[in-house]
């Protein structure tokens, strides 16, 4: 019992000493380390968590080396951060490049596969940006930290009601009807359409093979928007860090 209380006291003391130190080190590392973090900063956080977790969970681990490890990790991160700012080549090595995933309302399927994002991932992230129709997007970029940046087409940018001198506005929402060659018949039924109508609309746009369609959506105005697999007529902007 005495040994148990001793271990409990050691854990309590370590928590009381480690938490203020972690707070200081986190503030020392800077805002970038506590926001949406790039991969290098993510690794730093993981290492800090492993070091601190082991120290708190196991009273047999020496406490002082853990404190020194935390300090060294914080200083190391600060040095690398300053080096990254001073040297662009180092910065590029430590941060993932931004990736264009939508251009002119079309999915760039090869880029999605390269970063291992699904259509569903991008559609969800678009909705979080209040974009419910891919045709409204001029450019969408997955940043180095995994966040989505969206540039809407000029005619789709938001305006105030006072700008238009109108009382109310409505926005269109589009629904996926084809994803990677698979037709979603329930969506067609929901808008009182069928596959024959869809195939005819695709033919009118010069698409004669369902399997060549990467993504297609339809809005309440029954407008069909299509992204083909391996689109080769898209001018992808050279977005860099």
C-alpha positions in Angstrom: 0.0 0.0 0.0 2.8 2.4 0.9 4.6 1.6 -2.4 1.3 2.3 -4.3 0.9 5.7 -2.6 4.5 6.6 -3.3 4.0 5.8 -7.0 0.8 7.8 -7.0 2.6 10.8 -5.4 5.4 10.6 -8.0 2.8 10.6 -10.9 1.0 13.6 -9.4 4.3 15.6 -9.0 5.3 14.8 -12.5 1.9 16.0 -13.9 2.2 19.2 -11.9 5.7 19.8 -13.2 5.3 18.6 -16.8 2.1 20.5 -17.7 3.5 24.0 -17.0 6.6 23.0 -18.9 4.6 21.8 -21.8 2.6 25.0 -21.8 5.8 27.1 -21.9 7.4 25.0 -24.6 4.2 25.1 -26.8 4.1 28.9 -26.5 7.8 29.0 -27.2 7.3 27.0 -30.4 4.8 29.6 -31.6 1.3 29.9 -33.0 2.0 27.6 -36.0 2.5 24.7 -33.6 -1.0 24.9 -32.0 -3.0 25.6 -35.1 -3.6 23.4 -38.2 -0.1 21.9 -38.2 2.0 20.7 -41.2 3.6 17.3 -41.1 6.9 18.3 -39.3 5.1 20.1 -36.5 2.7 17.1 -36.2 5.7 14.8 -35.7 7.0 17.1 -33.0 3.7 17.0 -31.2 3.6 13.2 -31.4 7.1 12.9 -30.0 6.3 15.2 -27.1 3.2 13.2 -26.4 5.2 10.0 -26.3 7.9 11.4 -24.1 5.4 12.9 -21.6 3.1 9.9 -21.6 5.9 7.5 -20.8 7.2 9.8 -18.0 3.8 10.1 -16.3 2.7 6.5 -16.7 5.9 4.9 -15.5 7.3 6.1 -12.1 10.4 4.0 -12.8 11.5 6.4 -15.6 13.9 9.1 -14.5 12.0 12.4 -14.4 14.9 14.9 -15.0 15.9 13.4 -18.4 12.3 13.7 -19.5 12.3 17.4 -18.6 15.5 17.9 -20.6 14.1 16.0 -23.6 11.1 18.3 -23.7 13.3 21.3 -23.6 15.6 20.0 -26.3 12.6 19.1 -28.5 11.2 22.6 -28.1 14.5 24.2 -28.9 15.1 21.9 -31.9 11.7 22.8 -33.3 12.4 26.5 -32.9 15.8 26.1 -34.7 14.3 24.2 -37.6 11.4 26.7 -37.8 13.9 29.6 -38.1 16.0 27.6 -40.6 12.9 26.8 -42.7 12.1 30.6 -42.8 15.6 31.5 -43.8 16.0 28.7 -46.4 13.2 28.0 -48.9 14.6 24.7 -50.0 14.5 23.4 -46.4 11.0 24.7 -46.0 9.9 22.7 -49.1 11.5 19.5 -47.7 9.6 19.9 -44.4 6.2 20.9 -45.8 4.0 19.0 -48.3 3.3 20.9 -51.5 -0.3 22.3 -52.1 -2.2 20.2 -54.6 -4.9 21.5 -57.0 -7.9 19.0 -56.8 -10.5 21.1 -58.7 -10.0 23.4 -61.6 -12.8 25.2 -63.6 -15.4 23.0 -61.8 -13.6 19.7 -62.8 -12.0 17.2 -60.5 -8.3 16.5 -61.1 -8.6 12.8 -60.5 -4.9 12.0 -60.8 -4.1 14.6 -58.1 -6.8 13.1 -55.8 -5.2 9.7 -56.2 -1.8 11.1 -55.5 -2.7 12.6 -52.2 -5.2 9.7 -51.4 -8.3 11.9 -51.0 -11.6 10.5 -52.1 -14.4 12.4 -53.9 -16.4 12.2 -50.6 -13.6 13.9 -48.7 -13.5 16.8 -51.1 -17.3 17.2 -51.2 -17.5 17.3 -47.4 -14.7 19.9 -47.3 -16.5 22.0 -49.9 -19.7 21.9 -47.9 -17.8 23.1 -44.9 -16.8 26.1 -47.1 -20.5 26.6 -47.9 -20.0 25.3 -51.5 -22.7 22.8 -52.5 -22.1 22.8 -56.2 -18.7 21.9 -57.7 -19.5 23.9 -60.8 -19.2 27.1 -58.7 -15.5 26.3 -58.0 -12.7 27.9 -60.1 -9.9 26.4 -58.1 -9.8 24.2 -55.0 -6.4 23.3 -53.3 -5.5 20.9 -50.6 -2.9 22.8 -48.6 0.2 21.3 -47.0 -1.6 20.9 -43.7 -4.5 19.1 -45.3 -7.0 22.0 -45.3 -9.0 22.9 -48.4 -8.7 26.4 -49.9 -11.4 27.4 -52.4 -11.6 30.1 -55.0 -15.1 30.5 -56.4 -15.8 31.6 -59.9 -16.2 35.4 -60.1 -19.9 35.2 -61.0 -20.4 32.8 -58.0 -18.8 35.1 -55.3 -21.1 36.0 -52.5 -22.8 39.4 -52.5 -25.0 41.1 -50.0 -28.7 41.5 -50.4 -28.2 45.2 -50.4 -25.8 44.9 -53.4 -28.6 43.3 -55.4 -31.5 45.3 -53.9 -33.5 42.1 -53.3 -35.2 40.7 -50.3 -34.2 37.0 -50.5 -31.8 34.8 -52.4 -31.6 31.0 -53.0 -28.5 28.9 -53.8 -28.5 25.7 -55.8 -27.3 22.5 -54.4 -26.1 19.7 -56.6 -26.3 15.9 -56.0 -23.9 13.3 -57.2 -25.4 11.0 -59.9 -22.2 9.3 -61.1 -19.1 8.6 -59.1 -16.3 6.8 -60.8 -18.5 5.2 -63.4 -21.3 4.2 -61.0 -24.8 5.6 -61.5 -26.7 6.6 -58.4 -30.3 5.7 -59.4 -31.8 6.8 -56.1 -30.7 10.4 -56.8 -32.2 10.3 -60.3 -35.5 9.0 -58.8 -35.4 11.8 -56.2 -35.5 14.4 -59.1 -38.0 12.3 -61.1 -35.5 11.3 -63.8 -34.1 8.0 -65.0 -30.9 6.5 -66.4 -32.2 6.9 -70.0 -32.4 10.7 -69.5 -28.9 10.7 -67.9 -27.3 8.7 -70.8 -28.9 11.1 -73.3 -27.6 14.1 -71.4 -24.1 12.6 -71.4 -24.3 11.9 -75.1 -25.3 15.6 -75.7 -22.1 16.5 -73.9 -20.1 14.1 -76.1 -19.7 11.4 -73.4 -20.6 7.9 -74.6 -19.0 5.8 -72.0 -20.3 5.8 -68.4 -16.9 4.4 -67.2 -15.1 7.5 -68.4 -17.1 9.7 -66.0 -15.2 10.4 -62.8 -17.9 12.5 -61.2 -21.3 13.9 -62.4 -23.8 16.0 -60.4 -27.2 17.4 -61.0 -28.9 20.4 -59.5 -32.6 21.3 -58.9 -32.7 23.0 -62.3 -31.8 19.6 -63.8 -28.4 20.9 -65.0 -25.9 18.1 -65.4 -22.2 18.9 -64.6 -19.6 16.3 -65.6 -16.0 15.6 -64.7 -14.2 13.0 -66.8 -11.4 10.7 -65.8 -8.0 12.0 -66.9 -9.2 15.3 -68.1 -6.5 16.6 -70.5 -7.9 20.0 -71.4 -7.6 21.6 -67.9 -5.0 24.3 -67.3 -3.9 23.6 -63.8 -2.3 26.8 -62.1 1.2 26.3 -60.8 0.3 26.7 -57.1 3.4 26.6 -54.8 4.2 27.1 -51.2 
